Amino acid sequence: MLLLLLALLLCCCPRALGQPEESQFGDDLESELADFDLDIAPRRVPRQVKTILSKETKPHIQELAIKTTIISRYAFTAVHCAMLNRRSAAAEGVFQFQIPAGAFISNFTMIIGGRVYQSEVTPKKKKVKQENGEAGNKESGDASPEEVEVFRMAASIPGRNRAVFLLTYEELLRRRLGRYEHVTSLRPLQLVSRLSLDVTIVDHSPVTDLQVLPLRGGRSTGSAPPRSPAKLEPPVTTAIRKENNVCKITFSPNIIQQAKITTNGMLGDFVIRYDVQRDMGIGDVQVLNGHFVHYFAPKDLPVVPKNVVFVIDTSASMSGTKIRQTKDALFTILKDLRPGDRFNFISFANKIKVWQPERLVSVTPLNIRDAKKFIFTLVPNGGTNIDDAIRTGSGLLRDYLSGPDASPNSVSLIIFLTDGRPTVGEIESAAILGNTRSAAQEKFCIFTIGIGNDVDYRLLERMALENCGMMRRINEEADASALLKGFYDEIGTPLLSDIRINYTEDSVHYVTQHLFPNYFNGSEIVIAGKLSNRSAESLRVQVTASSSDRTVVLETDVPLRRRQAETEKRVRAATTTAAAAGAQAAGSGVAQGLGLVLGSMAEDFVERLWGFLSVKDGLRSRLRSQTSAEREDHVRRVANLSLTYNFLTPLTHLVVERPEVLADGTMATAPASPPPPLSVGEAASTANELPGDGNPPMSDGGPGSETSSLSNKIGKVERRPAKKSITFSKTSADGDPHFVVDFPLSKLTVCFNINGEPGHILRLVSDHQRSGVTVNGKLIGAPPPPGSRKLQRTYFSTITIVVDRPRRAYIEVTPKKVILDGRDRMVLPCHATVAVDSGALSVSVAGGSNVTVTVGGNIVFVILLHQYKNPAPYQRDHLGFYIANGKGLSGDCHGLLGQFLHEEVGLARLPAGGREGPAAALKVKRRSVPVVRKSRRLYGGARTVDCWFARNNAAKLIDGRYEDYVTSHMFDTAERPHGTNGA
């Protein structure tokens, strides 16, 4: 996927790489501006801006292009940053970009001096257990909309040279207060010659309430007066185009317009809010390539009454702005309590104070007045007794629920707020968490809020997760009053409780979280899973929940094929819109390349969304684990999923090789040794780290935890010496792809080409009914090499081998990794040498060379790994497929290769051969196929064979047409009839 972007950048935007054009340096600013490659005439640039640019000492950002495709609330973002080192000596270029804390980075690549340096996601090593109470990034992977992490990478750029940085990340937009919010950080730290942001929204339902807010949280240095908060106008140059289910938003300020906002490059956040039209009922279920996603957001339901206890920190550290803003928020929240609610307040410091001891009170004018008095008299002093506070609040709520006044259909919760760590009473986190679990007894949820930088956020997060709540972080400089009120608004209107969502038991597996304690107005429940029975016509969905006065049961049958077709239509709309947007972006090759990359990523959005949610679920379950064995199991699963989808998570590293620049400013002939890996939450103490909020990295789990990408639950895992020699076989599909078929009984070798389309999935072997084996291969595209007559080339990027006997399992091979999925999932890196034997199925990886798959002892496939360290524009990492032993495949085997395994052919030479050598006619299944003599290179050029070549996409040679071998998805095993060509 990312190599597609690299090629497009190299082909469409060569100025982004290598040496810049020559220009005159000196006092003439007009001449000097030529280096900056501005998108406006230099004479129109104000002298103040020219002066700022001329005084820049660090490499200048010539282009920052950001493109996002949001398809059904799942957002793919690609960031392209091109920097120019204008000086003759080498200089350090720093690429820095804020991403939402709830997002996962999925790729990072640098291109410096014409060389490509691509990152690799690897598992973290086991670390020593973190000290108690150490702050750090969220280990659950969840985050509030305001939270961000900063990706930072520094690299030396040779003198008079350019560097390109490419970053992609993914996130699921969460619905809050009836809106989805997408935020893009625009903080390049300098004026940018060409800045562009392009966001495309494609949804199943019409988009409603679309709104682009003013830039948020920037550091303005311009002279323009601040706008009134009431005027929520989009930033200057923003263009919005909306057509029912598709919306297109662009923002592209030139360098003068940027300077009017700020001259320091801290433009702020570009914020888009929207919702979608939704119908009453079961919700929206979308199906694509064997996976499904279910969005459930009911509306127009009566509000469920709530029982809420506010537990507020009044220790000395809360004095000043914190306590004032907290009081303001509580006064506002009191106004929003409903007549059916019950509530109470507790304050804590050294001691605990309860406003109304031993009871919860109803919402009356008198009680609201008395509550305001209690809040008004709160005075910060003393230490922080978290343990006694949470136990007192829990006991108060638990006693009320066991009494006669409690409503059976009410929702109960504690809202706990603090700005510090435990300093009084019990201070050990493990003990506090245990006491909290015992006090809550799974009878209510605990929502925690931390204010400032001295909070034990890990404690608050675990306290919330273990008790069905959420944690919210409020930064020291933020408007705590508004954020507190906003958080309460999210959870202040419960509509349903005890929600259970079930699907046809035998039709799905690996379903993400499907039990939810509460559903709050304006939010959304999202569930994803795999379809185990892909041939099923429908999927039964059942939702049960409790409302304010009754039990709610919703049931329906979802037509899977129709939903698959509808989802495919939306994917086509997303890819078409993204590609078209790039083509229209002022002829920018970069914009077009980013658009095509996002379109390619969107093709598997449901599966990637499932992977995203599965990782989030696993991280939460890991934090809730009560035993080391349970925790270790979650760590293994999350690490494997993270490697499968190339996600940078709390359990993985991002390893990036950096270039070595010599003292004279030129590139070294060989790259530098790899640096230490990047991790989620590591501080930016060196140039190649990914910082979070400046805190130390989170522990991976302490004793017993493990992040190995090799699971031993399927079979025995062995380390073996590298074995790169393999059994020679001619029957294969390799290269562009070139197909070769050996007919040993006829002593003939036949070859043909398949000119497929990128994205097509070809059936190579089909023996599902007999041996239970199916092999499919997915094509990727590449530009042709210079001088080639072809418009494009295609290669196999992924090969799957599905086995149905004695039990269902599959192997998915890419140039980077091998995924083995049976009763459990295992990920094997292709750079390592390792073997896995599970009886009927075994896999052997010769690091960086080949993968051998053996099925039942008498079927052997060899997959060659073609990898490029520094690829040319037309080169792609790809795979070659060889059938080393097909004796176990039946006589009814089919597929592009499989149909010839048990056939015999004849050859009749023709008198006139023409320029391409002696012509002949091949006799295959009563068909006569014209062929010419050619040669083919196998095994990456190590072997050459002579063969009889059939033209025209193997017309008449293969049964039916090429299109008959294109399948719907990588795991499709359905056998279909193939037409028979006439003689």
Disulfide bonds with the S-S distance in Angstrom:
Cys445-Cys468 1.95
Cys751-Cys947 2.13
